[in-house]
Every structure is written in structure tokens, then in C-alpha cells.
């Protein structure tokens, strides 16, 4: 993986944008598309589209089944994709489990806890939950890393607890010592908040959890596409991420887990391909990762994800992070000049992920989104699948800009020009022209 931090040049950015066919289309009365919603899903470069299509055109077969050539080729492609994913995150190949998305990956782990019967405690005690045990999450979680743990608590009688938000969109870690105890069996938290863009100290949190014997599950959806993630040093026991947020196809996600834990963790889905031996009375499971991949897997999507990873590596994940960080800094500076805008999450000068969520004084986020959409600017508005976080902030909804490597300062200029119309349209701040003109002039000169 590249460790270069050489900034992307204008020529490189032009070439990168040229690899995304969708960026050439127009929207809303023939306006150029300005896509600032990569946190929801990223677009796909031609390399990914070609890889997925090529699998279907040349190698389509059910993997791990059949002895004919197509089946062999499909299986080889599928397992090669697993090797590519493993190399990207520093994992052993057999620690990578393909799922349909990160939500399924997180549910896989959550269901393992309730599928572990007390009678099996001799082999998977770590996954047996009982009344009195505790599950710890945080107040900034996406619903995908909250609701599965709520349901696990309901099924098992365990108690769900959470780390509250502190100042500036960070977790209130002063409370961690009270919340993380010998009763805690699992601590699940996000690496990077999908709303606040807060980067949580995974290694520190994992060490604290391991000190009391808890397992650590990390939602890495907003980190793996944007930051260098090495599971050998991260400290987590499990991480989950989705392909569609990292320039790969929809329909494929990844669960990484430590091999010694995957070996004893009960499966979530059962059926074909995940078995070792079946009689009419019982079944035994295949070795990992097959144990967790019941049914015909999403092979074409896995091949597409591998192509996305190779494409990312061709640029360099560190260069992608630096580029996105520079855009975030530019946007944060511009929004700070607009007193009618309030950014939520870490403020300027604090390392954060590639998203900026904000409020416009006196205007609902849905109305802000409509004005931006009319200008061809695609952003996310609402609670972003993080209702409890928004309740903690005391707001119903925010407008979120989330960046990809294909975004430019010019994209942000279009956003800001459209955003400056919001107070005028809704009559909340009529005198903004001088601020807007000054800011746009600086943007053009930068």
C-alpha cells in the first residue's frame, strides 16, 4: 500500500474524475452533477464496472461447486478477491468473510452471541451472553451498529449501555471507566462517525475493553475507504465495512475477525457451502471463512471489490486521505465565514473524516437539501441513520457533505454558491453577498 503523501495534482484529479462515467451526466435542468454524498455510497470507476461485467461474461459459475472449468475459474477469482481484501487491511486471508454489506457483517457477530448456547460454553464461552452481562456501544453509532446490539440485549437479557457524546463531537471518555467493567462482554463502536466525522481512538478503546475481557467490534465503514487501516495494529477483534462506500459494487461487504475467535464463533446463517458433514440428525461446520458464507456467495461483487481496492492502491490511500482532508479544511474555513451555518462535530484544526455535517439557522435540513439539489448538488439530509446522535445534539436533522477522491474545490464552490441562496430564499439572513463573494474569490485563487 502506498504511503506517499504527495498531493494529487490537477492533472491527476482530472484523470481520476474521467474514470467515473456517472460524473459526466447532468441533473435538474441540465446542470452538471456535483456529487457530495459518498458517505452514503461512492461512485464506481470503470475498472470496477469492467471487473464485475467481465466475471459475468467470462467466468460466471457458482463458486466452490462443480468440477468444470467455469466453476474453477469463478472460485479462483473469488478467492483471489479475498486475498486482495486481506492484503489491503493487513489480515490473514482466512480471516476475511464476505457478506452482502457491513450491516450483515455486524449482525453476523451480534447473532453469534445469541446463537452460542450455554451448553456450548466449554468451547465458545466468550460468545455466551446471560442476564447481568453488558453490551457497550456509543451514542454516535449508525443504526447498523446499534440496533443489532439492542436486539441482542433483548434476546439474551443482557444490559445495553453506551458512552455519551462529549464536547466537540468526541466521546466522553471520562465516563469509560464507569461503563466498561468486568460485566462487559462486547464493546461495539465506530471508527469514524458517519455524521460527526469524529475519528475515535480505536487502539486506546480496544486496550481498555480487553483489560476487562470484552471483545471489540468496530464499524469501519467510514474509515477503510479513507484512512490506512491495518488490523494487525488497530486492536479490534472484529471490523466490518462495505464495498459500495469504497468505490466498489453494492451487495458486498467484509467482516474481518481474529482467526482464533472465528474458529469458535457460532455461525449466523446455515445451509449449503458452510458445512463439513451433514446427517439427518446434525451437521458440523466447514473451516472459516466458509463457515460464515452459506449459500452461493456474491462472487462478481467480490471481484469488483478487489478491483476497487487495486484502484485505490494505484492512487495511494494516504494520498486519498490527504486530498479529502484538504477539501474538508477548505469547506470548514468557508462555512466558518457564514455565521448562519453551524458545523457539528470536530471543529477546524482537528483531524476528522471526510464528512462535514451542518445546520442552517432557521431552515430545516430537508429544505436546504432541496435548494442544493436544484443546483445539481447531491448531499445527504436527515438523521443519517443516527437518530440517537441527533437527539443528543438536540436537532432533528443535519445536512451532510461527504467527500470522495473525485471531488474538487470547484465542487465545493458550487455547493457554497447554492448554500448562500438558502437564507435569501427563506428570509433568514438577507445580507450575505459580501461574505459569499469574498469566499468564492478566495476559493478561485486557491
Secondary structure, DSSP 8 states (H G I E B T S, - for coil): ---------HHHHHHHHHT-GGGG-EETTTEE-EE-BTTT-----HHHHHHHHHHHHHT-S-TT--SSHHHHHHHHHHHHHHHHHHHHHT--GGGEEEESSHHHHHHHHHHHHHHS-GGGHHHHGGG---TT-EEEEETT--GGGTHHHHHHHHHH--EEEEE-B-GGG-B-GGGHHHHS-TTEEEEEEESB-TTT-BB--HHHHHHHHHHTT-EEEEE-TTTTTTS---HHHH--SEEEEESTTTTS-TT-EEEEE-HHHHHHS--SS-STTSEEEE-SS-EEE-STTGGG--SS--HHHHHHHHHHHHHHHHH-HHHHHHHHHHHHHHHHHHHHT-TTEEEESS-TTS-B-SEEEEEETTB-HHHHHHHHHHTTEE-EEE-TT-HHHHHHHT-S-EEEEE--TT--HHHHHHHHHHHHHHHHHHTS----HHHHHHHHHHHHH-
